[in-house]
């Protein structure tokens, strides 16, 4: 599915924020395929990759604007490690 990375990111962000994700994976995929490119404050490109997050978790009193970048970096490193072990 095109929106798998986005869905995983929103699931993790929802867990950190303590809120429930309002989309199922299938709903998100159908919405994306219909042309929508913003989900719960996250803007994605035409490949379903998140570009901006306008609703990141709050740390203290400041929004964690680094949260999306950290998630991408963590995911990339985790997957690279898995590829190297195969």
Backbone bond lengths (Angstrom), bond angles and torsions (degrees), N, CA, C in turn:
res aa  C-N    CA-C-N  psi(-1)  N-CA   C-N-CA  omega(-1)  CA-C   N-CA-C  phi
1 X - - - 1.455 - - 1.527 109.03 -
2 X 1.304 115.32 141.96 1.458 121.06 -177.98 1.531 111.16 -65.00
3 X 1.304 117.90 -35.54 1.469 121.17 -172.83 1.532 113.86 -93.56
4 X 1.313 118.67 16.31 1.469 120.35 -177.29 1.528 111.67 -60.37
5 X 1.332 117.75 -47.50 1.469 120.12 -179.42 1.525 110.25 -61.74
6 X 1.330 116.46 -44.97 1.463 121.03 178.97 1.524 110.78 -61.22
7 X 1.319 116.90 -45.19 1.459 119.93 179.49 1.530 111.03 -60.85
8 X 1.316 117.23 -43.90 1.469 120.53 178.90 1.524 111.05 -63.37
9 X 1.331 116.82 -40.17 1.466 120.06 177.94 1.531 110.71 -63.63
10 X 1.328 116.89 -48.66 1.466 119.58 -179.24 1.524 112.09 -64.23
11 X 1.323 116.92 -33.85 1.465 120.44 176.34 1.521 110.33 -63.43
12 X 1.329 117.16 -45.98 1.475 120.81 178.50 1.520 111.15 -65.71
13 X 1.329 117.31 -43.26 1.465 120.44 179.07 1.522 110.79 -62.03
14 X 1.323 117.32 -41.15 1.474 120.97 178.12 1.517 111.04 -63.04
15 X 1.333 116.30 -40.18 1.467 120.24 178.43 1.529 110.53 -62.04
16 X 1.326 116.77 -45.10 1.468 121.19 -179.88 1.526 110.87 -64.82
17 X 1.330 116.72 -41.11 1.469 120.89 -178.40 1.525 112.73 -76.96
18 X 1.339 116.68 -16.09 1.456 119.92 -179.51 1.517 113.21 76.15
19 X 1.332 116.34 31.43 1.464 121.43 178.28 1.521 108.69 -123.03
20 X 1.320 115.51 164.42 1.460 120.29 179.71 1.523 109.75 -93.23
21 X 1.317 116.75 135.94 1.458 121.90 175.93 1.519 108.51 -71.45
22 X 1.329 117.12 131.61 1.464 120.84 -174.17 1.524 113.43 -90.17
23 X 1.338 117.51 -5.78 1.463 121.44 -178.90 1.520 110.16 -111.00
24 X 1.312 116.04 143.76 1.463 119.72 165.96 1.525 106.59 -89.74
25 X 1.311 116.88 165.87 1.469 120.79 179.28 1.538 110.24 -59.53
26 X 1.316 116.47 -41.88 1.470 121.03 -178.34 1.527 111.17 -67.71
27 X 1.337 117.00 -42.41 1.466 120.44 178.08 1.525 110.61 -60.94
28 X 1.333 116.41 -44.67 1.451 120.73 -179.12 1.526 110.90 -61.15
29 X 1.323 116.65 -41.35 1.463 121.28 179.63 1.529 110.58 -63.09
30 X 1.325 117.50 -45.37 1.463 120.91 179.66 1.524 111.95 -64.27
31 X 1.312 116.90 -41.67 1.470 121.08 178.38 1.528 110.09 -63.56
32 X 1.326 116.97 -43.81 1.466 121.52 178.62 1.534 110.16 -60.77
33 X 1.314 116.68 -46.74 1.466 120.51 -178.68 1.526 112.49 -64.99
34 X 1.338 117.50 -21.75 1.465 120.54 177.21 1.532 111.83 -82.39
35 X 1.339 117.11 -4.81 1.464 119.98 174.81 1.511 115.85 112.55
36 X 1.320 118.47 -6.43 1.464 121.38 179.35 1.523 108.69 -72.67
37 X 1.352 117.41 137.28 1.460 121.50 -177.95 1.527 113.14 -125.55
38 X 1.335 118.01 13.49 1.461 121.78 176.12 1.521 108.94 -130.95
39 X 1.332 115.82 126.70 1.462 122.43 -178.89 1.522 108.63 -131.03
40 X 1.325 116.72 117.24 1.471 121.86 176.12 1.530 111.62 49.40
41 X 1.328 116.42 41.39 1.460 120.60 177.78 1.516 114.90 88.15
42 X 1.330 118.14 -2.60 1.464 121.52 -179.70 1.529 108.69 -103.62
43 X 1.328 115.40 122.92 1.458 121.86 177.08 1.517 108.58 -93.60
44 X 1.328 116.70 132.40 1.467 121.75 -179.51 1.526 109.74 -119.10
45 X 1.341 115.64 158.78 1.458 119.87 174.58 1.525 110.16 -85.14
46 X 1.319 116.94 -173.52 1.469 120.29 -177.34 1.524 113.28 -71.45
47 X 1.323 117.44 -6.09 1.466 121.73 176.76 1.532 111.31 -101.24
48 X 1.338 117.31 3.20 1.452 121.64 179.50 1.520 114.05 82.86
49 X 1.348 117.29 9.99 1.462 120.93 -178.72 1.524 109.70 -88.45
50 X 1.341 118.37 130.11 1.466 121.30 -177.87 1.534 112.14 -66.98
51 X 1.326 115.17 132.92 1.461 121.53 179.21 1.524 112.26 -106.42
52 X 1.331 116.58 -43.42 1.458 122.67 -176.89 1.523 109.57 -138.90
53 X 1.322 115.82 149.79 1.468 121.54 174.55 1.516 107.65 -128.70
54 X 1.331 115.87 108.25 1.463 121.17 -179.63 1.521 113.16 -86.44
55 X 1.338 118.21 -2.39 1.464 121.77 -179.94 1.525 111.79 -133.69
56 X 1.353 117.27 54.13 1.472 119.01 -178.75 1.526 111.17 -70.05
57 X 1.334 117.34 166.01 1.463 120.03 175.54 1.527 110.64 -60.19
58 X 1.321 115.34 154.93 1.466 121.67 177.81 1.521 108.43 -97.05
59 X 1.331 115.63 129.22 1.469 121.98 175.66 1.514 107.64 -113.33
60 X 1.342 115.99 111.50 1.465 119.37 -173.15 1.515 108.19 70.10
61 X 1.322 116.40 -112.39 1.462 121.01 176.70 1.526 111.93 -116.53
62 X 1.345 117.18 0.18 1.457 122.10 -176.38 1.526 111.17 -107.27
63 X 1.339 116.79 141.17 1.466 118.70 173.75 1.525 110.35 -68.47
64 X 1.315 116.48 139.83 1.464 121.61 -179.61 1.517 110.87 -81.97
65 X 1.334 116.52 73.63 1.462 120.85 -175.86 1.524 112.51 -61.80
66 X 1.301 117.15 -17.13 1.465 122.45 179.19 1.534 112.41 -84.90
67 X 1.318 117.98 -7.04 1.460 121.77 -171.20 1.532 112.28 -59.33
68 X 1.322 117.98 -45.89 1.463 121.07 -179.57 1.528 110.40 -63.17
69 X 1.317 117.53 -46.69 1.468 120.50 179.59 1.523 111.42 -61.47
70 X 1.320 116.71 -41.64 1.466 120.01 178.35 1.520 111.22 -63.80
71 X 1.328 116.95 -40.25 1.461 120.15 179.37 1.525 110.22 -64.34
72 X 1.324 117.64 -44.64 1.472 121.03 179.24 1.521 109.86 -60.31
73 X 1.325 116.78 -46.00 1.461 121.36 -179.52 1.530 110.99 -62.61
74 X 1.337 116.04 -46.17 1.465 120.47 179.63 1.525 110.51 -61.06
75 X 1.339 116.27 -44.77 1.458 120.15 -178.75 1.519 110.90 -65.15
76 X 1.297 117.51 -42.88 1.465 121.98 179.11 1.524 110.35 -61.32
77 X 1.341 117.42 -46.36 1.464 120.63 179.12 1.520 111.92 -65.28
78 X 1.314 117.48 -39.85 1.464 120.85 179.35 1.510 110.83 -63.50
79 X 1.314 116.93 -43.96 1.466 120.90 -179.78 1.518 111.50 -70.64
80 X 1.332 117.59 -36.50 1.463 119.94 178.52 1.525 109.98 -64.20
81 X 1.318 116.41 -39.94 1.462 120.68 177.72 1.521 109.76 -62.49
82 X 1.320 117.46 -42.68 1.463 121.22 179.68 1.528 110.83 -64.61
83 X 1.331 117.89 -38.87 1.464 120.84 179.10 1.523 110.69 -66.04
84 X 1.329 116.82 -37.72 1.459 120.46 -178.39 1.529 112.32 -70.56
85 X 1.324 116.60 -24.26 1.467 120.25 -178.66 1.529 112.26 -85.00
86 X 1.312 117.32 -10.49 1.479 119.81 -177.98 1.496 111.78 -87.99
